[in-house]
Amino acid sequence: MQNNRFSHARRIFLGLGAALSLILVGCQTPAIVNLTPLSLPENPSQIYTISARITPRDSGYVEGTLVPILVIDGQSIVLKKSSLVQNAYEIDYQVPAGHSEIAYYFQINYQVQNSNGLVNSREDFTPLQKAQILSRYVVAIEANRGPVGALVGISGRGFTPNDIIYFNETPVRTVFESARSIGFYVPGLDANRNYRVSIGSGGGQTPVGTFHIDGPVGSEPSSTGFSAPNAGSLLVSPSVVNLKKGEKTSLTFTSPVNATAGGLLIDVTTDIPESVIMPEVIIPGGSNMVTITIEGGRPGTGSLFIKGPGVKELTVPITVTK
């Protein structure tokens, strides 16, 4: 088995040399064109179709003598003629489990006849080809636009709890549901513009699509790039919070737009996290208002920083005493 692997590597280098010599002969169209995608979505069967368009260019080519071969994992497999694509040949190949990449090349054997009527055998190769097997890929994003705070789902395969959604290069609040479903809350970035959406977990990012963040109805982008909230903006009541340690009070959030079916997330952060005890703020679907309970923790003075529809950021002063 070990000798076969060394023999296979040697054939690859010989094939590369043969392919380069063919390229140097002239500028004609290559006889072999790889039709296999560079990225292959993973499937439970681990079976992938590898194909190529093959058209021998030698003027003396003898019709019917072509033998197209796929060389992969030390094996030489004769390709079958495609019933769908003209001059295409293919094979369904089962990749061993755990492989994230396949490497292969195509070889063609055929006969040519010269001007004297003599028939000779020819053998041509392609350079080494590679394809990535994607364990994570996106099938669809359920919406391509929405207001700040809206929950948007993404369907696909191979998602993990470590995945993060990005708007351009900004990470946003991500909701993992399952290996086939993940979502995000539309972030409080500048409205009335498009963002490039991608998903990643430290090993690179996978493109998802483009998403347009909508401002309130009737808003238009200003000359500075920020949205002008002509139809109202997010309101928070009370506008100042004073609490004693252990004391509770209510905080009401009113949005200028109704929440979508998945709910509308209001992004709330604070510079005194040990002083503020409160849940996530999510306006229920179909409503534009929610009231939550906030409790005083360790004494301190700071602010709540709130992002939502129609506003870049609201600041609510908060003081917690003994």
Secondary structure, DSSP 8 states (H G I E B T S, - for coil): -HHHHHHHHHHHHHHHHHHHHHHHH-----SEEE-S-SEEE--TT-EEEEEEEE----TTB-TT--EEEEEETTEEEE-EE-SSSTTEEEEEEE--TT-SEEEEEEEEEEEEE-TTS-EEEEEEE---EEEEEESSEEEEES-SEEETTBEEEEEEE---TT-EEEETTEE--EEEEETTEEEEE--SS-SSEEEEEEEESSS-EEEEEEEEEE-STT-EE-TTS-EE-TT---EEESSSEEEETT-EEEEEEE-SS---TT-EEEEEEES-TTTEE---EEE-TT-SEEEEEEEE-S-EEEEEEEEETTEEEEEEEEEEE-
